Amino acid sequence: MKFDTIIVGGGLAGLLCGIRLSKEGQRCVVISAGQSALHFSSGSFDLLNALPDGTPVRNPLAGVEELIRQQPLHPYAKLGKEKFGELTVLARELLLEAGIAVKGEEKANHYRVTPMGNLKPTWLTLKDLLACESDSHLPWKKIAIFNVLGFLDFYTQFIADEFRKMGTESSIHSFNFPVLECIRKNPTEMRSTNIARLFDKQENLEELIRLLKTESGEAEAIILPAIVGLGQDDVVEQLQEKVGKTICLLPTLPPSVPGIHTQQQLRKYFQHLGGVYMLGDTVLRVEKEGRKVVRVYSYNHGDIPFVGKNVVLATGSFFSQGLIATSERIYEPVFDLDVSFSKDREQWYNLDLFAAQPYQTFGVKTDDSFRAMYRGQAFENLYVAGAVLEGFNAMKEGCGAGVSVLSALSVAERILSK
């Protein structure tokens, strides 16, 4: 099977890289083992919230230069300030083209509301989710929070308590429909994705509309857990139009309906552009000739290799097993690439749970073009993008999605420039 580019990993980085290449006429394949980190997404994309020394960043475009000075190995350092700015604009455009409506911009972080009701800075947020420009208050004085009776992944009282600290009073409402009884019989089935599938049916959505109109009272806005919109794009618009009030969604504990919907939209757009998406397949081995990858073999295709001019590794970090940790080392399991990590295992972690954990900066080494390093030398046609890269702390710096998106687009540009 011959392709221009083979992409190993079907998450945010892999799909955006594939979309960018496919838009320019390349024939691409994505080999995806299964769920990606998008299935656990908050519905927001962080770009840069803090510098490595902990200094908060309000304007990512202005802050990236100091980030590069503090951490020369950071993926953003390999982009440079000018390319960093260009790719943020391109990223937003591609998301919109893929049917993923987002709000936000790279010159000023806004604030998303977490599943616990706190405000956290971010770059882009899906349009239906609750976000605001202020870091201290919401735009309403009185809201109504609704939740499905027995849905335990949405903490209404915690959220109401946090909102009260910001000057917003909340009324809490629990509701139950007969259709929900089919998933209530088993507590493990009362999950956001299962509930969302029920509300993909118009008759159930209409019942929800009647309830919201009747019980929201004098509230200026209505807050719902993100349990709608799995298979539809315009659910919140329908609700707002028929209820006559602002309605916002709040992310829940995983699985994430907004994240899964984002994954579906990206995959759909990639395939619309001619890309091939191999779901549920795993790379078993590769063949190299010199400093080139020439053939890739997967579990589902046995002795039939994938052959491509270029290969992109976008398998994610420890969470998705793009990196594997043993008691002695950390390694990359597909190509056995060079990985940065401390040989002293006690240097992998900090005993202070809330401090920056060193292992989070471990990852695959690349040159300045994101070409993978193997035994100290760069491959000619193997590139690396996303969370598997070295040199950044996604949690403390608030840059996880940004690194995935921008490194993927940079890799695509490198391939297209050949």
C-alpha positions as CSV (number, residue, x, y, z in Angstrom):
1,M,0.0,0.0,0.0
2,K,1.7,3.1,-1.2
3,F,1.1,6.6,0.3
4,D,2.9,9.9,0.2
5,T,2.9,10.1,4.0
6,I,2.2,7.5,6.7
7,I,1.0,8.9,10.0
8,V,1.2,6.7,13.1
9,G,-1.3,8.0,15.6
10,G,-4.9,9.2,15.1
11,G,-5.3,12.0,17.7
12,L,-5.1,15.7,17.4
13,A,-1.6,15.9,16.0
14,G,-1.9,13.0,13.6
15,L,-5.2,14.2,12.2
16,L,-4.3,17.9,11.8
17,C,-1.0,16.9,10.1
18,G,-3.0,14.6,7.7
19,I,-5.5,17.3,7.0
20,R,-2.8,19.9,6.1
21,L,-1.0,17.4,3.8
22,S,-4.2,16.1,2.2
23,K,-5.4,19.7,1.4
24,E,-2.2,20.0,-0.7
25,G,-3.0,16.8,-2.6
26,Q,-0.9,14.3,-0.7
27,R,-2.2,10.8,-0.3
28,C,-2.0,10.1,3.4
29,V,-2.9,7.2,5.8
30,V,-3.5,7.5,9.5
31,I,-2.8,4.3,11.5
32,S,-4.7,4.6,14.8
33,A,-4.8,2.0,17.6
34,G,-8.0,3.4,19.1
35,Q,-8.9,6.2,21.5
36,S,-6.8,9.3,21.7
37,A,-6.5,12.0,24.4
38,L,-9.3,13.9,22.6
39,H,-11.7,11.4,24.2
40,F,-10.8,12.9,27.6
41,S,-10.6,16.5,26.4
42,S,-12.0,19.5,28.3
43,G,-13.3,21.0,25.1
44,S,-10.5,23.7,25.1
45,F,-7.1,23.9,23.5
46,D,-4.3,25.4,25.6
47,L,-1.5,27.3,23.8
48,L,0.6,28.8,26.6
49,N,-0.6,29.6,30.1
50,A,2.6,29.8,32.1
51,L,6.4,29.9,31.6
52,P,8.6,27.1,32.9
53,D,9.5,29.3,35.9
54,G,5.8,29.5,36.8
55,T,5.2,33.1,35.5
56,P,1.6,33.3,34.2
57,V,1.1,34.2,30.5
58,R,-1.8,36.3,29.4
59,N,-0.6,36.9,25.8
60,P,0.9,33.7,24.3
61,L,2.3,35.6,21.3
62,A,4.2,37.9,23.6
63,G,5.2,35.2,26.1
64,V,6.7,32.7,23.7
65,E,10.0,34.5,23.3
66,E,10.7,34.3,27.0
67,L,9.6,30.7,27.0
68,I,12.2,29.9,24.3
69,R,14.9,31.7,26.4
70,Q,14.0,29.6,29.5
71,Q,13.6,26.3,27.7
72,P,15.6,26.0,24.5
73,L,14.5,22.3,24.0
74,H,10.8,23.3,24.0
75,P,9.0,22.4,20.7
76,Y,8.1,26.1,20.4
77,A,11.8,26.9,20.4
78,K,12.1,24.8,17.2
79,L,9.4,26.8,15.6
80,G,10.6,30.3,16.6
81,K,8.5,33.2,17.5
82,E,7.4,34.2,13.9
83,K,6.5,30.7,12.8
84,F,4.7,30.2,16.2
85,G,2.4,33.1,15.4
86,E,1.8,32.0,11.8
87,L,0.8,28.5,12.7
88,T,-1.6,29.5,15.4
89,V,-3.6,31.4,12.8
90,L,-3.5,28.4,10.4
91,A,-4.6,26.0,13.2
92,R,-7.7,28.0,14.0
93,E,-8.6,28.2,10.3
94,L,-8.2,24.4,9.8
95,L,-10.4,23.7,12.9
96,L,-13.1,25.9,11.5
97,E,-12.8,24.3,8.1
98,A,-13.2,20.9,9.7
99,G,-16.5,22.1,11.3
100,I,-15.1,22.6,14.7
101,A,-16.4,26.1,15.8
102,V,-14.1,27.6,18.4
103,K,-13.8,30.9,20.2
104,G,-10.6,32.6,21.3
105,E,-7.4,34.0,19.9
106,E,-3.6,33.8,20.4
107,K,-3.1,37.4,21.5
108,A,-5.0,37.0,24.8
109,N,-6.0,33.9,26.7
110,H,-9.6,33.7,27.8
111,Y,-10.9,31.6,30.7
112,R,-12.7,28.3,30.5
113,V,-14.8,26.8,33.3
114,T,-13.5,23.5,34.5
115,P,-15.7,20.5,35.6
116,M,-15.3,21.8,39.2
117,G,-16.4,25.3,38.4
118,N,-12.9,26.9,38.5
119,L,-11.6,29.3,35.8
120,K,-8.5,28.3,33.9
121,P,-6.8,30.2,31.1
122,T,-6.9,28.7,27.6
123,W,-6.4,29.6,23.9
124,L,-9.4,28.2,22.0
125,T,-12.7,26.8,23.4
126,L,-15.5,25.0,21.6
127,K,-18.3,27.6,21.0
128,D,-21.0,25.9,23.1
129,L,-18.9,25.5,26.2
130,L,-18.9,28.0,29.1
131,A,-16.0,30.5,28.8
132,C,-15.4,34.1,29.7
133,E,-12.9,37.0,29.4
134,S,-12.6,37.7,33.1
135,D,-10.5,35.6,35.5
136,S,-12.7,36.5,38.5
137,H,-16.4,36.6,37.5
138,L,-19.0,35.3,35.1
139,P,-21.2,37.5,32.9
140,W,-24.4,36.6,34.7
141,K,-25.7,37.2,38.3
142,K,-28.2,34.3,38.3
143,I,-28.1,31.0,36.5
144,A,-29.8,27.6,36.6
145,I,-27.7,24.5,36.7
146,F,-29.4,21.3,35.4
147,N,-28.2,17.7,35.7
148,V,-29.6,14.3,35.0
149,L,-30.7,12.5,38.1
150,G,-28.0,10.0,39.1
151,F,-25.3,11.3,36.7
152,L,-22.3,11.3,39.0
153,D,-19.7,12.8,36.7
154,F,-21.0,16.4,37.1
155,Y,-20.7,18.1,40.5
156,T,-23.4,20.6,40.6
157,Q,-22.9,21.7,44.2
158,F,-19.1,22.2,43.8
159,I,-19.8,24.3,40.7
160,A,-22.5,26.4,42.4
161,D,-20.1,27.0,45.3
162,E,-17.4,28.3,43.0
163,F,-19.8,30.4,41.0
164,R,-21.0,32.0,44.3
165,K,-17.4,33.1,45.0
166,M,-17.5,34.9,41.7
167,G,-20.8,36.7,42.5
168,T,-23.2,34.4,40.6
169,E,-26.0,32.7,42.4
170,S,-27.1,29.3,41.1
171,S,-30.2,27.2,41.4
172,I,-29.7,23.5,41.0
173,H,-32.2,21.2,39.2
174,S,-32.1,17.4,38.7
175,F,-34.3,15.9,36.1
176,N,-35.3,12.4,34.9
177,F,-36.9,11.1,31.7
178,P,-38.4,7.7,31.2
179,V,-35.9,7.1,28.3
180,L,-33.0,7.5,30.7
181,E,-34.2,4.4,32.6
182,C,-32.7,2.1,30.0
183,I,-29.2,3.2,31.0
184,R,-29.9,3.8,34.7
185,K,-30.3,0.0,35.3
186,N,-26.5,-0.3,35.3
187,P,-24.5,2.4,37.0
188,T,-21.6,1.9,34.7
189,E,-23.9,2.9,31.7
190,M,-24.8,6.3,33.2
191,R,-22.0,8.0,31.3
192,S,-22.0,11.2,29.3
193,T,-21.6,9.5,25.9
194,N,-24.6,7.2,26.5
195,I,-26.8,10.0,27.7
196,A,-25.7,12.1,24.6
197,R,-26.8,9.4,22.3
198,L,-30.3,9.6,23.7
199,F,-30.4,13.3,23.2
200,D,-29.3,12.9,19.6
201,K,-32.9,11.8,19.0
202,Q,-35.1,14.8,18.4
203,E,-38.1,13.7,20.5
204,N,-35.8,13.4,23.6
205,L,-34.4,16.8,22.9
206,E,-37.9,18.3,22.7
207,E,-38.7,16.9,26.1
208,L,-35.5,18.6,27.4
209,I,-36.5,21.9,25.9
210,R,-39.9,21.7,27.6
211,L,-38.2,21.0,31.0
212,L,-35.7,23.9,30.6
213,K,-38.4,26.4,29.7
214,T,-40.6,25.3,32.7
215,E,-38.0,25.1,35.4
216,S,-35.3,27.7,34.6
217,G,-37.5,30.5,36.1
218,E,-35.8,33.9,36.2
219,A,-32.3,32.6,35.6
220,E,-30.4,34.7,33.0
221,A,-28.6,31.6,31.7
222,I,-28.8,27.8,31.8
223,I,-25.8,25.5,32.5
224,L,-25.9,21.9,31.3
225,P,-23.3,19.2,31.5
226,A,-21.8,18.3,28.1
227,I,-24.3,15.5,27.5
228,V,-25.6,16.7,24.2
229,G,-24.1,17.2,20.7
230,L,-22.4,13.9,20.2
231,G,-23.9,13.4,16.7
232,Q,-25.2,16.9,15.9
233,D,-23.6,20.3,15.6
234,D,-26.5,22.6,16.3
235,V,-28.0,21.2,19.4
236,V,-27.2,24.1,21.7
237,E,-28.5,26.6,19.0
238,Q,-31.8,24.7,19.0
239,L,-32.0,24.7,22.8
240,Q,-31.3,28.5,23.0
241,E,-33.8,29.4,20.2
242,K,-36.6,27.4,21.7
243,V,-35.9,28.1,25.4
244,G,-35.2,31.7,24.8
245,K,-32.1,31.9,27.1
246,T,-28.4,31.6,26.9
247,I,-27.4,28.0,27.3
248,C,-23.8,26.8,27.9
249,L,-22.3,23.4,28.4
250,L,-19.7,22.5,31.1
251,P,-17.3,19.6,30.5
252,T,-17.8,16.5,32.7
253,L,-15.4,13.9,33.9
254,P,-14.3,11.6,31.0
255,P,-15.4,10.3,28.6
256,S,-15.8,13.7,26.9
257,V,-18.7,14.3,24.5
258,P,-17.1,17.5,23.1
259,G,-13.7,15.8,22.7
260,I,-15.2,12.7,21.0
261,H,-17.2,15.0,18.7
262,T,-14.0,16.9,17.8
263,Q,-12.2,13.7,17.0
264,Q,-15.1,12.6,14.8
265,Q,-15.2,15.9,12.9
266,L,-11.4,15.9,12.3
267,R,-11.6,12.3,11.1
268,K,-14.5,13.0,8.8
269,Y,-12.8,16.0,7.3
270,F,-9.5,14.1,6.8
271,Q,-11.4,11.4,5.0
272,H,-13.4,13.9,3.0
273,L,-10.0,15.2,1.7
274,G,-9.1,11.7,0.6
275,G,-7.2,10.5,3.6
276,V,-7.3,6.9,4.7
277,Y,-8.0,6.2,8.4
278,M,-7.1,2.8,9.7
279,L,-8.9,2.5,13.0
280,G,-8.0,-0.3,15.5
281,D,-4.6,-1.1,13.9
282,T,-1.2,-1.1,15.5
283,V,2.3,-0.8,14.0
284,L,4.3,-3.9,14.8
285,R,7.6,-3.3,13.0
286,V,9.3,-1.2,10.5
287,E,12.1,-1.7,8.0
288,K,14.9,0.9,7.6
289,E,17.5,1.5,4.9
290,G,20.2,3.8,6.2
291,R,18.5,6.8,7.7
292,K,15.2,6.2,6.0
293,V,12.1,4.3,7.0
294,V,11.0,2.3,3.9
295,R,8.3,0.0,5.1
296,V,5.8,-0.1,8.0
297,Y,4.0,-3.3,9.0
298,S,0.8,-3.3,11.1
299,Y,-1.1,-6.0,13.0
300,N,-4.1,-6.0,10.8
301,H,-2.2,-6.1,7.5
302,G,0.3,-8.8,8.3
303,D,3.0,-9.1,5.5
304,I,1.5,-6.3,3.4
305,P,3.5,-3.2,4.2
306,F,2.7,0.5,4.2
307,V,5.2,2.3,1.9
308,G,5.5,6.0,2.0
309,K,7.9,8.8,1.1
310,N,7.6,10.2,4.6
311,V,6.4,8.9,8.0
312,V,5.1,10.9,11.0
313,L,5.1,9.6,14.5
314,A,2.2,11.1,16.5
315,T,1.4,8.4,19.1
316,G,1.2,10.7,22.2
317,S,2.9,10.3,25.5
318,F,2.6,7.8,28.4
319,F,-1.2,8.1,28.4
320,S,-1.6,6.5,25.0
321,Q,1.6,4.4,25.2
322,G,3.6,6.5,22.8
323,L,6.2,6.4,25.5
324,I,6.7,3.3,27.8
325,A,8.3,3.5,31.2
326,T,10.0,0.5,32.9
327,S,11.9,0.5,36.2
328,E,15.1,1.4,34.4
329,R,14.3,3.4,31.3
330,I,11.8,5.2,29.1
331,Y,11.5,4.1,25.5
332,E,9.6,4.8,22.3
333,P,8.1,1.4,21.3
334,V,7.5,1.8,17.5
335,F,10.9,2.9,16.1
336,D,13.0,2.7,19.3
337,L,14.0,6.4,18.9
338,D,16.3,8.3,21.1
339,V,14.4,9.5,24.2
340,S,15.5,12.1,26.8
341,F,15.2,10.9,30.4
342,S,17.3,10.9,33.5
343,K,19.2,7.6,34.2
344,D,18.6,8.2,37.9
345,R,15.0,7.1,38.5
346,E,14.6,9.2,41.6
347,Q,15.0,12.2,39.3
348,W,11.9,11.3,37.3
349,Y,9.5,12.6,40.0
350,N,9.0,15.2,42.6
351,L,7.7,14.2,46.0
352,D,5.5,17.3,46.1
353,L,2.5,16.0,44.1
354,F,1.6,19.5,43.0
355,A,5.0,20.5,41.8
356,A,6.3,20.1,38.2
357,Q,7.1,16.5,37.6
358,P,10.3,16.0,35.7
359,Y,9.1,12.9,33.8
360,Q,6.5,15.1,32.0
361,T,9.3,16.7,30.0
362,F,10.8,13.4,28.9
363,G,10.2,12.5,25.2
364,V,11.5,11.7,21.8
365,K,14.5,13.7,20.7
366,T,14.4,15.5,17.3
367,D,16.4,18.0,15.3
368,D,15.2,21.5,14.7
369,S,13.0,20.3,11.8
370,F,11.2,17.7,14.1
371,R,13.1,14.9,12.4
372,A,13.4,11.9,14.7
373,M,16.8,11.1,16.2
374,Y,18.0,7.5,16.3
375,R,21.4,6.8,17.9
376,G,22.3,10.4,17.7
377,Q,21.5,10.9,14.0
378,A,18.3,12.3,12.4
379,F,16.2,10.2,10.1
380,E,15.7,11.7,6.6
381,N,12.0,11.0,6.3
382,L,10.7,10.3,9.9
383,Y,9.2,13.2,11.7
384,V,7.7,13.5,15.2
385,A,4.8,15.6,16.4
386,G,2.6,16.0,19.5
387,A,2.8,14.9,23.0
388,V,5.6,12.3,22.4
389,L,8.1,15.2,21.9
390,E,10.6,16.1,24.6
391,G,11.1,19.4,26.4
392,F,7.8,20.7,27.6
393,N,5.4,20.2,30.6
394,A,1.9,20.3,29.2
395,M,0.3,20.5,32.6
396,K,2.4,23.2,34.2
397,E,2.9,25.3,31.1
398,G,-0.6,24.8,29.7
399,C,0.6,24.1,26.2
400,G,-0.4,20.5,25.5
401,A,-2.8,21.1,22.7
402,G,-0.7,23.9,21.3
403,V,2.4,21.7,21.0
404,S,0.3,18.9,19.3
405,V,-1.3,21.3,16.8
406,L,1.7,23.5,16.0
407,S,4.3,20.7,15.8
408,A,1.9,18.8,13.5
409,L,1.5,21.7,11.2
410,S,5.2,22.5,11.2
411,V,5.9,18.9,10.2
412,A,3.4,19.1,7.4
413,E,5.1,22.2,6.1
414,R,8.5,20.5,6.2
415,I,7.2,17.6,4.2
416,L,5.4,19.9,1.6
417,S,8.6,21.9,1.2
418,K,10.6,18.9,0.0
